[in-house]
Every structure is written in C-alpha cells, then in structure tokens.
Amino acid sequence: MGLTDSGFEAAYDQAQRLLDRFCVSDPKDLLLEGIAFRLDVLVTDGPIRAADAWLLLGERCGLVRVRDSIRWNGQRRFCIAHELGHWTLHRGLQQKWVCTESDMSMNGSAKPLERQANWFAAELLMPDCLFQPEACASPPSIRRIVQLAERFCTSLSSTGLRLLQKTPADAALVSTKNGEVQWDSRPAHATLPRARQGFRVGPEAVVHSVSLEEPLTPDQAVGPVEVPRSAWYPDQEGSLLEESILLIQNPRVALSVLTPI
C-alpha cells in the first residue's frame, strides 16, 4: 500500500507546526539537536551496523543514534530529521525504528511510513515557503543544487530531489553508481522518459569523466554538455544537455541533471 495524500499532508502539517513553534524563518535558525531536545529526544552519534540511524522510543522520551561514519553534515541532519518524523508521526506503533539508507531515500522507493518520515524531514529541512522561491528562481542545475545544499545544510541528493519536485522547468535528476542508473526523479510535467534502473550509461556521457576533490564545490560540476540521448535512454534519438558531479569516488556515485534540447 502506498502513502496516501492524507499521509503527505500529515507530514507537512507536523513539520510546519515545529517550524512555527520554534520560529524558523531562515535555514540557519534550524538547530536540529536543540529542537529534538525540546521534544524530549536525545541525539547521539555512534557505531551502527547495517543502518544509518535508529530511534528508540520510551514512554515520555526518545533516543536517536546516528551512524558516526556518515561523512556529510547534510546527510546526518536528514537522518535526525527523519527520526524526528517517526517520533512525531509514528509514536505508539513500535518501540524502535531502525532506518537504512534505502529507508531514507527520497526517490519514492521506501516503505510508506518511511516515506512519510522522509517527507516530514524534507519539509522540516527545506520548508516550502523558503525553498519554493529558490526552485523557481533559475532552472535546475548541479551548481544550483550544490548552492542550495549549502544554504539549507542538506545533502546533495535530498536537495536535488526536492528541487526537481518544485521546479517549473523541464529536467530530470539521475543518480548513478559505477556508471549504472540507481534512480531518477522528474517533475510531473517532464518530457524526458524515466531512466531505466540498472541501465549502463553510454560512454558518451559526461558522468564517466567527472572527478572528486574535497571539499565539494559547485565548480566541480562538468557541463552542461550536449550528449546523445541514447547515452542515457536506449533507443532514443537526438541530444540532451547533461551536467554531472561525482559525490563518492569508490564506488563512483554521481548525480546528473539532464535537460531536453
């Protein structure tokens, strides 16, 4: 069973209540550990196997642990916000939530209650009232995603997915791992087809040539470059514009923004 409209609305409403309660009017005002403490939830970091975070629920208080090997602050913040979603929305359903990377994926592949916690986290970290104007200000691009991730202190993947949900432009966001499509995201009005999961991206694609340097900056994005559509979509003719950036060296995890010509 999928997540209903009422489930999305509940996640949105609960996130908005917290934003209003703690007078968040700018991303820098969102002090997650402080909000969690006010909600009687203690946030800790430590070793975790086979998960990114977990939430242990007591009768009156909760304990969040985030995997201490997570590299990026934006990813860590999404983990905390996701667990606060469980605390706010799902208390009483079970005593412990153990959440993996796939549970926290914003691409729609997670189970319904995990998806609801993800929507709560996205709205808490990237409030619609602050993010929507940014999404409409310019067409989607890797450089824009990096800039917004810095502004909202969020991960590149969650920021990119949020941007593609909100943009009026025609574009697609594709994640690849070792040159194969992991997932894609497109606005409802997109004209590009859905990228096939597991498809081996063609050698003409820019994504194979991007390199990684720390810290990650917008200047590390390559493109936009005109490439054959068939590099991303089998049996497609014509060209598209591709802009790509490498997130992880080994395995090679990259994000690409594709725009029709």
C-alpha positions as CSV (number, residue, x, y, z in Angstrom):
1,M,0.0,0.0,0.0
2,G,1.3,3.4,-0.9
3,L,1.3,6.6,1.1
4,T,-2.0,8.5,0.7
5,D,-2.4,12.2,0.2
6,S,-3.5,12.5,3.9
7,G,-0.2,10.9,4.9
8,F,1.7,13.5,3.0
9,E,-0.5,16.3,4.4
10,A,0.1,15.0,8.0
11,A,3.9,15.0,7.4
12,Y,3.7,18.5,6.0
13,D,1.4,19.8,8.8
14,Q,3.6,18.4,11.6
15,A,6.8,19.8,10.1
16,Q,5.1,23.2,9.7
17,R,4.0,23.1,13.4
18,L,7.5,22.6,14.5
19,L,8.8,25.4,12.2
20,D,6.2,27.7,13.6
21,R,6.7,26.7,17.2
22,F,10.5,27.3,17.0
23,C,10.1,30.5,14.9
24,V,12.2,29.1,12.0
25,S,12.3,31.8,9.2
26,D,15.7,31.0,7.8
27,P,17.7,27.7,7.4
28,K,20.3,28.9,9.8
29,D,17.6,29.0,12.5
30,L,17.0,25.3,12.3
31,L,19.1,23.8,15.2
32,L,18.0,20.2,15.0
33,E,19.6,18.9,18.2
34,G,18.0,21.8,20.1
35,I,14.6,21.1,18.6
36,A,15.0,17.4,19.4
37,F,15.9,18.2,23.0
38,R,12.8,20.3,23.4
39,L,10.8,17.4,22.0
40,D,12.4,15.1,24.7
41,V,14.6,13.3,22.2
42,L,18.3,13.0,22.8
43,V,20.5,12.8,19.7
44,T,23.8,10.8,19.8
45,D,26.4,9.6,17.3
46,G,27.9,6.1,17.4
47,P,28.7,2.9,15.6
48,I,25.8,1.3,13.8
49,R,25.8,-1.8,11.6
50,A,23.6,-2.0,8.5
51,A,21.7,1.2,9.2
52,D,22.2,5.0,9.1
53,A,20.2,5.8,12.2
54,W,17.7,4.4,14.7
55,L,15.2,5.8,17.2
56,L,14.4,4.2,20.5
57,L,11.0,5.3,22.0
58,G,10.3,5.4,25.7
59,E,7.1,6.3,27.3
60,R,8.0,10.0,27.5
61,C,11.3,10.4,25.8
62,G,13.3,9.1,22.9
63,L,16.9,8.4,21.9
64,V,18.3,8.8,18.4
65,R,21.6,7.4,17.3
66,V,23.2,8.4,14.0
67,R,25.9,6.3,12.4
68,D,29.2,8.1,13.3
69,S,30.8,7.2,10.0
70,I,28.5,9.4,8.0
71,R,30.7,11.8,6.1
72,W,28.4,14.7,5.3
73,N,26.6,17.0,7.8
74,G,23.7,17.3,5.4
75,Q,23.2,13.6,5.4
76,R,23.5,13.5,9.2
77,R,20.9,16.2,9.5
78,F,18.5,14.4,7.2
79,C,18.9,11.3,9.5
80,I,18.0,13.3,12.6
81,A,15.0,14.9,10.9
82,H,13.8,11.5,9.6
83,E,13.9,10.1,13.1
84,L,12.1,13.1,14.5
85,G,9.5,12.3,11.8
86,H,9.0,8.9,13.3
87,W,8.9,10.4,16.8
88,T,6.3,13.0,15.8
89,L,4.1,10.9,13.4
90,H,4.5,7.2,14.5
91,R,4.8,7.1,18.2
92,G,2.9,4.2,19.6
93,L,3.3,2.0,16.5
94,Q,6.6,0.3,17.6
95,Q,9.3,0.9,20.2
96,K,12.3,1.1,17.8
97,W,12.8,2.3,14.3
98,V,16.0,1.1,12.5
99,C,16.4,3.1,9.3
100,T,18.7,2.2,6.4
101,E,20.0,4.4,3.6
102,S,17.2,3.0,1.3
103,D,14.6,3.9,4.0
104,M,15.8,7.5,3.8
105,S,15.8,7.6,0.0
106,M,13.6,10.5,-1.2
107,N,13.1,8.8,-4.6
108,G,9.9,7.0,-3.6
109,S,11.3,3.5,-3.2
110,A,10.9,3.4,0.6
111,K,8.0,1.8,2.6
112,P,5.0,4.1,3.3
113,L,5.9,5.1,6.9
114,E,9.5,5.6,6.0
115,R,8.4,7.8,3.0
116,Q,6.2,9.8,5.4
117,A,9.2,10.3,7.7
118,N,11.2,11.4,4.6
119,W,8.5,14.0,3.6
120,F,8.5,15.3,7.2
121,A,12.3,15.6,7.1
122,A,12.3,17.3,3.7
123,E,9.7,19.9,4.8
124,L,11.4,20.5,8.1
125,L,14.9,21.0,6.5
126,M,13.7,22.7,3.3
127,P,10.4,24.4,4.1
128,D,8.2,25.0,1.1
129,C,7.9,28.7,2.0
130,L,11.7,29.1,1.8
131,F,12.6,26.6,-0.9
132,Q,9.9,27.1,-3.5
133,P,11.1,30.7,-4.4
134,E,14.6,29.3,-4.8
135,A,13.4,26.4,-7.0
136,C,11.6,28.9,-9.3
137,A,14.5,31.4,-9.4
138,S,16.6,29.5,-12.0
139,P,16.5,26.2,-14.0
140,P,17.8,23.1,-12.2
141,S,21.5,22.5,-12.4
142,I,24.2,20.7,-10.4
143,R,25.7,24.0,-9.5
144,R,22.3,25.2,-8.2
145,I,21.8,22.0,-6.2
146,V,25.2,22.5,-4.5
147,Q,24.4,26.1,-3.7
148,L,21.0,25.2,-2.2
149,A,22.5,22.3,-0.2
150,E,25.0,24.7,1.3
151,R,22.2,27.2,2.1
152,F,19.8,24.6,3.7
153,C,22.6,22.4,5.2
154,T,21.2,19.4,3.4
155,S,22.6,16.5,1.3
156,L,23.0,16.9,-2.4
157,S,20.7,14.0,-3.1
158,S,17.8,15.2,-0.9
159,T,18.3,18.8,-2.2
160,G,18.2,17.7,-5.8
161,L,15.1,15.6,-5.3
162,R,13.4,18.5,-3.6
163,L,14.4,20.9,-6.4
164,L,13.0,18.5,-9.1
165,Q,9.7,18.3,-7.2
166,K,9.4,22.0,-7.0
167,T,10.8,23.3,-10.3
168,P,8.6,24.6,-13.1
169,A,11.4,23.7,-15.6
170,D,11.6,20.6,-17.8
171,A,14.5,18.4,-16.4
172,A,15.5,15.1,-14.8
173,L,17.8,14.2,-12.0
174,V,19.6,10.9,-12.2
175,S,21.8,9.1,-9.7
176,T,24.4,6.6,-11.0
177,K,26.6,4.1,-9.2
178,N,29.7,2.8,-11.1
179,G,28.1,4.0,-14.3
180,E,24.7,2.4,-13.8
181,V,21.4,4.2,-13.1
182,Q,20.3,3.9,-9.5
183,W,17.2,6.1,-9.6
184,D,15.8,9.2,-11.3
185,S,13.5,12.0,-10.4
186,R,11.4,14.2,-12.7
187,P,8.7,16.8,-12.2
188,A,5.2,15.6,-13.4
189,H,5.5,17.8,-16.5
190,A,8.9,16.4,-17.6
191,T,9.2,15.3,-21.2
192,L,12.2,13.1,-20.8
193,P,11.3,9.4,-20.2
194,R,12.1,7.6,-16.9
195,A,15.7,6.4,-16.8
196,R,15.8,2.6,-16.5
197,Q,17.2,1.3,-13.3
198,G,20.4,-0.7,-13.8
199,F,20.9,0.8,-17.3
200,R,24.6,1.1,-18.2
201,V,25.1,4.8,-19.1
202,G,26.8,5.1,-22.6
203,P,30.5,6.1,-22.9
204,E,29.5,9.5,-24.5
205,A,28.1,10.6,-21.1
206,V,29.9,13.3,-19.1
207,V,29.3,11.4,-15.9
208,H,32.2,9.0,-16.7
209,S,34.7,11.8,-16.8
210,V,33.9,13.8,-13.6
211,S,36.4,13.7,-10.7
212,L,36.2,14.4,-7.0
213,E,38.1,16.8,-4.8
214,E,37.4,17.7,-1.2
215,P,35.6,19.9,-0.3
216,L,32.9,19.5,-2.9
217,T,32.1,22.8,-4.6
218,P,29.8,24.0,-7.5
219,D,32.9,24.4,-9.7
220,Q,33.5,20.6,-9.7
221,A,30.3,20.1,-11.8
222,V,31.0,19.4,-15.5
223,G,28.6,20.7,-18.1
224,P,26.1,21.3,-19.3
225,V,27.4,19.4,-22.4
226,E,25.4,18.2,-25.3
227,V,25.4,14.4,-25.4
228,P,23.3,11.8,-27.4
229,R,20.0,10.9,-25.7
230,S,20.9,7.2,-26.3
231,A,23.7,7.6,-23.7
232,W,21.0,7.8,-21.0
233,Y,17.9,6.4,-22.7
234,P,18.2,3.3,-25.0
235,D,16.6,3.6,-28.5
236,Q,16.2,7.4,-28.0
237,E,17.3,9.7,-30.9
238,G,18.5,13.3,-30.7
239,S,20.5,15.0,-28.0
240,L,20.1,16.4,-24.5
241,L,22.2,18.6,-22.1
242,E,24.0,16.8,-19.3
243,E,25.6,18.3,-16.2
244,S,27.2,15.9,-13.7
245,I,29.2,15.8,-10.4
246,L,30.9,13.0,-8.5
247,L,29.8,12.5,-4.9
248,I,31.8,9.4,-3.9
249,Q,35.0,8.1,-5.5
250,N,34.7,4.4,-4.6
251,P,32.1,3.2,-5.6
252,R,31.6,6.0,-8.1
253,V,28.4,7.7,-7.1
254,A,27.3,10.7,-9.2
255,L,24.4,13.0,-9.8
256,S,23.4,14.2,-13.2
257,V,20.9,16.8,-14.3
258,L,19.5,16.1,-17.8
259,T,17.7,18.8,-19.8
260,P,16.0,18.3,-23.2
261,I,17.1,20.4,-26.1
